[in-house]
Amino acid sequence: MRLLRDLKYTKTHEWVKVEKNKARVGITDFAQHEITDIVHVELPEIGKQVKKDQPSAVVESVKSAFDIYAPLSGRIVEVNDNVLNNPELVNQFPYEDGYLFAIEISDEKEIDSLLDADTYNMLIQ
């Protein structure tokens, strides 16, 4: 299982890449292994306001549907249309081509509540 040190993580298995006032979001390698084969993805609308820890997207696998939570509050400024047509990208490249959406961060203090790679790794052990 891969963890990238330059990312932040949540207890609900989302990863976050903070770039200035924008955060790119996906699910962790651990999560995609647990979910198994992803067959459908529902992404939020661009412009939608999201609140930290509230459901913002859905991934469906052969097992079940799983809510994806916003790791930070803000406005959706980008969605990864590639995963709509090719949901398997989330399984194949969870940290790269399989990202889900990006948020324009409205409260930078919330970044401090995210986990670093070592803390997240202890959570999933």
N, C-alpha and C positions, 0 to 999 in steps of 0.2 A: 504494500500500500504506500502510495506516494503522498508526502506532505511537502509543500513549498514554504520555505522560511520567510519569503518576502510577503506572504499573505497573512491575513487575519482570519479567524474562524469563529463559528458560533456553536453553542451547545446543541443546536438542532441541525448541525452538519452542513451549513452553508460556508463557503469561503468568500472572502472579500479582498479585492485588490483596490486599495485607496490610491487615487491619482489626483492630487490637488483636491478639488471639491467634488470629485466624482468617484463612485465606487462601483466596480464591476463585480457581479455576483454569480456564483454557480454552486453546485453541490460538490462535496468532497469526494475524493477517490473512495474513501471508506463508505460513504453513503451510496454511491452508485453500485458498489459491490453488494451492499445489503439489499438495495432495491431490485437488483438484477436487470434483466433486459427491459430497457425503457422503450415503450412503443408509441407514446404520445406525450406532447408537452403543451401546456397552456400558459401563455405569457401575459403579463399585464399590458395594458394600453400605454403607449407613449403619452406622457403628460399626466398620468395618474399620480395622485399623491399617495404615498405609502407611509405607514407608521412602523417603527421598529417592533419586531416580534409579531407582526400580524401577517396572515397568509397573503402572498402576493402572486404566486404562480403555483402550478400543479404539474407534477410529472406522474405519468401512469406507466406501470410496468405490467408484465404478465401476471404479477401477484396482486397488485392493488394500486390505488391512487394515493399520492403523497403530497401534502401541502409543502410549499417552499416559502419560508418566512423572510420578510425584509429584515436584513441585519441592521439597517439604519433607516432613519426617517428621511424623507425627501420626495423628489419627483422623478418618475421614470423618464429617462432621457434617451434610452436606447434599448432595443430588444434584439436578440440574436435570431433572426428569421431562419437561419440555417438549421436550427434544431427543430423548427416546426416541420420542415420537410424531411429531415434526417435526425430523428430523435436519438438514434444510436450514437450520435456524436457525444452525447452526455456520458455514455458508458466508455466510449473509446478515448476521448480527450477531455476529461472533466475540467481541467484547468486551462485549457486552450480553446479549441474550436467549440467545445461543449458548454461554454458559459451561457447564462440565461438572459440577464439584463443588466443595465447600469442605472444607478441612482445619482441624481444631483443631491448631494448631502445638505440637509437643512440644519442639522445640529452636530457640529464636529465633535462635541464633547462625548457623543455616543460612541465614537471610535474607541475610546478608552475602555469600554465594556466588552470589546471583542477579545478573543483569546489569541495568544501567540501559538506558534506551531507546537512547542513543547507542552504547553498546557492542554491543547487539544489532543495531542498524542496520549497524554495521561488519561484523558477522559474516555478514549476509545479502547484502551488496553483492557 
